[in-house]
Amino acid sequence: MSEMIENHAVSIVTAVLPRRSSGRVINRVFNEGDPSVLLMQARGTLAKDRWYQSILPLVSPEKSILQFYVPDWEVDHIMEEVVDSGRLHMAGAGAVFSVPCEEFFHSSDLQLWSGGREQTDRRDASHTLKENLTAIFCIVQPEQSDVVARAAMQAGGHGPIVHYCEGRGLRDRLGWLRITKKRTKEELLLIVDNADADAVVEAMVSAGRIDTPGRGFLFRMPVEKGLISIASTYGSVRQQASMQQIVAAIDQLQGGTNWRDRSVIEGVAAKSAGLKLFGKIRQRTALEDQVILSCVAARKVTPDIMRTVTRAGAPGANVAQAKFIEEACEKTSQGVRLTTERGIVHIVLERGHAETVARAVRDYIAEQGLTTACVYTQPVTRAHTYLGAETAAQAS
């Protein structure tokens, strides 16, 4: 049995990059002192920039999602290194953003930082990185992902980043009827300005019918800071700037994103002014005061961890596969680092229930003596799924 170490000053820095540039970014961050990284394979989403784009299939360029465990005082420095080595100032080059952890527990052999800088040497990257951002995650059946992705782009979001995951929860309680529901899911990730978040979420929930039984789950997380440069369209060489660059330029001229607030024409103000440009706006019920509990451990034990969380009362969980790369790991004769497989288990829970489930997971990891494992929680502002009449009444 091994004891887990608690840390309250850790953030998760996530980078979304073209696959060809991920190795360069990993090497740069390792040189700066981060000893490990999680690597997930994903794909982007691009639509043809023509009037007939709705009848053409979406293009899915290969992407890599990198996740770093970073002390809070090193977040700006690491993000600057990712921006520089990943050339994220170029249009469509990728994204990087950070979300602080409320709690972070890890096994004693998981080294979080090997750099020599102290907290007093903290670097400020406020001149490069942007605040007032929201990360949107949407878990749907694979056949739904294109519909939801198109809706997100039409509402002003960038092309979603998509990766595979497996779901547990409702399917496991269906008995032999589980054959009617696939275990494989796809998770869509978008990072948008706070001013655009409501419109993008509404479009995705409507397109995917997320609030009907068995259709999926969507949740939002507050982003502390980030830089987003992800393309949505391809095929046009006549425009010298992408739509994202044009919107960013208007933001700068207007001194912020308030000009994008649609409540004037879609909300109460529209009714009082007699405007009905968009028809009736549906008031959706959402789950609030939630947290996302994440557990990273060896891939072979993720089924046991998922059983542990469901026994502790979690309504469901999703697991994604990743490669765990360490700076000090062995290399092949060609200089390629050897990796190990990890599973990342995600559970969205009520804040009051999260500690019970987290404790059950930590106890399991300690009892089994699992190595290079961690458990952490992060805030979720709102979540959408099928609630049922009783749950919806309580949420409202």
C-alpha positions in Angstrom: 0.0 0.0 0.0 1.3 3.4 -0.9 0.3 6.9 0.3 -0.8 9.5 -2.2 0.6 13.1 -2.1 -1.7 16.1 -2.1 -0.9 19.2 -4.0 -3.1 22.4 -4.2 -0.9 24.4 -6.7 -1.1 22.4 -10.0 -2.7 23.3 -13.3 -3.3 21.2 -16.4 -1.8 22.8 -19.5 -3.4 21.4 -22.7 -1.9 21.9 -26.2 -3.7 21.0 -29.4 -1.2 20.7 -32.3 -0.7 19.2 -35.7 0.9 15.8 -35.2 4.1 16.8 -37.0 4.9 19.5 -34.5 4.1 17.6 -31.3 7.6 16.1 -30.9 9.2 19.5 -31.1 6.9 21.0 -28.5 7.5 18.0 -26.1 11.2 18.3 -26.4 11.1 22.1 -25.6 8.9 21.6 -22.6 11.1 18.8 -21.3 14.1 21.1 -21.5 12.2 23.6 -19.4 11.7 21.2 -16.5 8.4 19.3 -17.0 9.4 15.6 -16.7 6.3 14.0 -18.3 3.4 14.5 -20.7 0.3 12.7 -21.8 -0.2 12.4 -25.6 -3.6 11.6 -27.2 -4.2 11.1 -30.8 -7.1 13.2 -32.2 -8.4 14.8 -35.4 -9.5 18.3 -36.4 -12.6 19.4 -38.2 -12.5 21.5 -41.5 -15.3 22.4 -43.7 -15.1 23.6 -47.4 -15.6 27.3 -47.5 -18.2 27.2 -50.2 -22.0 27.5 -50.2 -22.3 23.8 -50.8 -20.1 22.8 -47.8 -23.1 21.3 -46.0 -23.3 18.4 -48.5 -19.5 17.7 -48.5 -17.9 15.5 -45.8 -15.8 17.2 -43.2 -12.0 17.0 -43.5 -10.2 15.5 -40.5 -6.5 16.5 -40.3 -4.4 14.6 -37.7 -3.9 16.3 -34.4 -2.2 15.6 -31.1 -3.5 16.6 -27.7 -0.7 17.1 -25.1 -1.4 17.5 -21.4 1.2 18.7 -18.9 1.0 18.8 -15.1 2.5 22.2 -14.3 3.0 24.1 -11.0 0.9 27.2 -11.0 3.9 29.5 -11.0 5.3 27.9 -14.1 2.1 28.0 -16.2 2.9 31.2 -18.1 6.4 30.1 -18.8 5.4 26.7 -20.2 2.6 28.1 -22.2 5.0 30.7 -23.8 7.3 27.8 -24.7 4.5 25.9 -26.3 3.4 29.0 -28.3 7.0 29.6 -29.5 7.9 26.0 -30.3 4.5 25.2 -31.8 4.4 28.5 -33.7 0.9 29.1 -32.5 0.9 32.7 -33.6 0.4 31.4 -37.2 -3.1 31.0 -38.4 -4.5 27.6 -37.8 -1.4 26.3 -36.0 -3.2 25.0 -32.9 -4.1 26.1 -29.3 -2.9 26.0 -25.8 -4.8 26.7 -22.6 -4.7 26.1 -18.9 -7.2 25.1 -16.3 -6.2 25.0 -12.5 -6.9 22.0 -10.4 -8.9 22.4 -7.2 -7.2 19.3 -5.8 -4.4 17.2 -7.1 -3.3 13.8 -5.6 -0.5 11.8 -7.1 1.6 8.7 -6.3 5.0 9.4 -4.9 6.9 8.3 -8.0 5.1 10.8 -10.3 7.5 13.7 -10.4 5.7 17.0 -11.2 8.5 19.3 -11.9 12.3 19.2 -12.2 13.0 22.9 -13.1 15.1 25.1 -10.8 12.9 28.2 -10.8 11.1 29.1 -7.6 7.7 30.6 -7.2 9.2 34.1 -6.9 10.6 33.8 -10.4 7.1 33.5 -11.9 6.8 34.7 -15.5 3.9 36.8 -16.7 2.6 36.0 -20.2 -0.5 38.2 -20.0 0.7 40.2 -23.1 0.5 37.0 -25.2 -2.3 34.9 -23.7 -6.0 35.6 -23.6 -8.4 35.4 -20.7 -12.2 35.1 -20.6 -12.3 31.8 -22.4 -14.5 28.7 -22.0 -13.7 25.1 -22.9 -16.6 23.1 -24.2 -16.5 19.3 -24.1 -19.3 17.3 -25.8 -19.5 13.4 -25.6 -21.7 11.9 -28.3 -22.1 8.7 -30.4 -19.7 8.6 -33.3 -22.4 9.1 -35.9 -23.5 12.3 -34.2 -20.2 14.1 -34.1 -20.3 15.6 -37.6 -23.7 17.1 -37.0 -22.7 18.6 -33.7 -19.4 19.8 -35.2 -21.1 21.7 -38.0 -23.6 23.3 -35.6 -20.7 24.5 -33.4 -18.9 26.1 -36.4 -22.1 27.7 -37.7 -22.6 29.3 -34.2 -19.1 30.8 -34.3 -16.8 28.2 -32.8 -13.7 26.8 -34.4 -13.5 23.4 -35.9 -13.9 21.0 -33.0 -11.0 18.7 -32.0 -12.3 15.1 -31.8 -10.9 12.0 -30.1 -12.3 8.6 -29.1 -13.3 7.5 -25.7 -15.4 4.7 -24.0 -18.4 5.2 -21.9 -19.7 3.5 -18.8 -22.9 4.1 -16.9 -26.3 3.8 -18.5 -25.1 1.0 -20.8 -23.9 -1.2 -18.0 -27.3 -0.9 -16.3 -29.3 -2.1 -19.3 -28.6 -5.8 -19.0 -28.9 -7.6 -22.3 -30.3 -4.5 -23.9 -26.8 -3.0 -23.8 -26.4 -4.4 -27.4 -28.6 -1.5 -28.5 -26.1 1.1 -27.2 -22.5 1.4 -28.3 -19.7 1.7 -25.8 -17.5 3.7 -28.2 -18.0 7.5 -28.0 -16.4 10.6 -29.5 -15.5 13.7 -27.4 -15.5 17.1 -29.1 -13.4 19.9 -27.7 -13.8 23.6 -28.4 -12.3 26.7 -26.8 -14.4 29.8 -27.3 -14.7 33.3 -25.9 -17.1 33.7 -23.0 -19.2 36.0 -25.2 -19.8 33.1 -27.7 -20.1 30.2 -25.3 -23.9 30.3 -24.8 -24.6 30.4 -28.5 -22.2 27.6 -29.3 -23.5 25.4 -26.5 -27.1 26.0 -27.6 -26.3 25.1 -31.1 -24.5 21.9 -30.1 -27.2 20.8 -27.6 -29.9 21.4 -30.2 -28.1 19.7 -33.1 -27.2 16.6 -31.0 -30.4 16.6 -29.0 -28.2 16.3 -26.0 -31.1 16.8 -23.5 -33.0 13.7 -24.8 -32.3 10.2 -23.4 -29.1 8.5 -24.4 -27.9 11.2 -26.7 -24.8 12.4 -24.9 -23.3 14.8 -22.4 -22.0 18.4 -22.7 -20.1 20.4 -20.1 -18.3 23.7 -19.8 -15.1 24.5 -18.0 -13.6 28.0 -17.2 -10.2 28.5 -18.9 -7.7 30.6 -16.9 -5.8 31.7 -20.0 -5.0 30.5 -23.5 -4.2 31.2 -27.1 -6.5 29.7 -29.7 -5.6 29.5 -33.4 -7.6 26.6 -34.9 -8.9 26.6 -38.4 -12.5 25.9 -39.4 -12.4 26.1 -43.2 -10.1 25.2 -46.1 -9.9 25.7 -49.8 -9.9 29.5 -50.3 -6.7 31.4 -51.1 -8.5 34.7 -51.9 -9.0 35.6 -48.3 -5.8 36.9 -46.8 -7.1 36.3 -43.2 -9.2 33.6 -41.6 -12.5 34.3 -40.0 -10.9 33.8 -36.6 -8.3 36.4 -37.4 -11.0 38.9 -38.5 -13.0 38.4 -35.4 -9.9 38.8 -33.2 -9.0 42.0 -35.0 -12.5 43.4 -34.4 -12.2 42.4 -30.7 -9.0 44.5 -30.5 -10.6 47.5 -32.2 -13.7 47.3 -30.0 -11.5 46.9 -26.9 -13.1 43.5 -25.9 -15.7 40.9 -26.8 -18.8 42.7 -25.6 -19.8 43.6 -29.1 -20.5 39.9 -29.7 -23.1 39.7 -26.9 -26.3 38.4 -28.6 -28.5 39.0 -25.6 -29.7 42.3 -26.9 -31.4 40.7 -29.9 -32.1 37.2 -28.4 -33.0 37.8 -24.8 -35.3 39.9 -22.6 -34.1 43.1 -24.3 -35.3 41.7 -27.7 -38.8 41.1 -26.4 -39.1 44.5 -24.8 -38.0 46.0 -28.1 -40.5 44.0 -30.1 -37.7 42.1 -31.9 -38.3 38.4 -32.9 -35.5 37.9 -35.3 -34.6 34.4 -34.1 -38.0 33.1 -33.0 -38.6 31.8 -29.5 -35.5 31.2 -27.4 -35.7 27.9 -25.6 -34.8 28.0 -21.9 -32.8 24.9 -21.1 -32.3 23.3 -17.7 -28.6 22.7 -16.9 -26.7 21.2 -14.1 -24.6 23.7 -12.1 -22.0 23.5 -9.3 -20.4 20.5 -10.8 -16.8 19.3 -10.9 -14.9 16.9 -13.2 -13.0 14.2 -11.5 -10.1 12.8 -13.5 -7.9 9.8 -12.8 -4.8 8.9 -14.8 -3.4 5.3 -14.3 -2.1 2.3 -16.3 -4.5 1.4 -19.1 -4.9 -2.2 -17.8 -6.5 -1.0 -14.5 -9.0 1.5 -16.0 -11.8 -1.1 -16.0 -11.3 -1.6 -12.3 -11.2 2.1 -11.7 -14.4 2.6 -13.6 -16.1 -0.1 -11.5 -14.8 1.6 -8.4 -16.4 5.0 -9.3 -19.7 3.4 -10.3 -19.8 1.5 -7.0 -19.1 4.8 -5.2 -22.2 6.3 -6.7 -21.0 8.0 -9.9 -23.7 7.9 -12.6 -21.3 7.2 -15.4 -17.7 7.7 -16.6 -15.7 7.9 -19.7 -12.1 6.7 -20.4 -9.7 7.9 -23.1 -6.4 6.3 -24.0 -3.1 8.1 -24.0 0.6 7.6 -24.2 2.6 8.5 -21.1 6.0 10.0 -22.2 8.7 10.7 -19.6 11.8 12.8 -20.2 14.0 10.2 -18.6 12.6 7.2 -20.3 14.7 5.0 -22.6 15.2 5.8 -26.2 15.5 3.6 -29.3 18.6 3.7 -31.5 16.8 6.3 -33.7 16.3 8.5 -30.6 12.5 7.8 -30.2 11.3 7.8 -26.6 9.6 4.6 -25.4 6.2 5.2 -24.0 3.7 3.4 -21.8 -0.1 3.3 -22.2 -2.4 5.2 -19.8 -6.1 5.5 -19.3 -7.7 8.9 -18.4 -11.0 8.4 -16.6 -13.4 11.4 -16.5 -16.5 11.7 -14.3 -18.7 14.9 -14.0 -20.3 15.0 -10.5 -22.1 17.2 -8.1 -19.6 19.0 -6.0 -21.0 17.5 -2.8 -20.6 13.9 -4.1 -17.2 14.3 -5.8 -15.2 13.9 -2.6 -16.8 10.5 -1.9 -15.9 9.2 -5.3 -12.5 10.7 -5.3 -11.7 9.1 -2.0 -12.7 5.7 -3.3 -10.4 6.1 -6.3 -7.5 7.3 -4.2 -8.0 4.3 -1.8 -8.0 1.9 -4.7 -4.8 3.4 -6.1 -3.1 3.2 -2.7 -4.2 -0.3 -2.0 -3.0 -1.6 -5.4 0.2 0.4 -5.2 -0.2 1.8 -8.6 2.7 3.8 -10.0 2.7 7.2 -11.9 -1.0 7.7 -11.1 -2.9 10.8 -10.2 -6.4 12.0 -9.3 -7.5 15.6 -9.6 -10.7 17.7 -9.8 -11.4 20.8 -11.8 -14.5 23.2 -11.9 -17.4 22.7 -14.3 -19.6 25.7 -14.7 -22.6 24.1 -16.5 -23.5 20.7 -17.8 -26.2 19.5 -20.2 -27.7 16.0 -20.6 -31.0 14.2 -20.2 -32.1 15.0 -16.7 -35.6 13.4 -16.4 -38.5 15.3 -14.9 -37.5 15.0 -11.3 -33.9 16.0 -11.8 -34.8 18.9 -14.1 -37.2 20.3 -11.5 -34.4 20.2 -8.8 -31.9 21.8 -11.2 -34.3 24.6 -12.0 
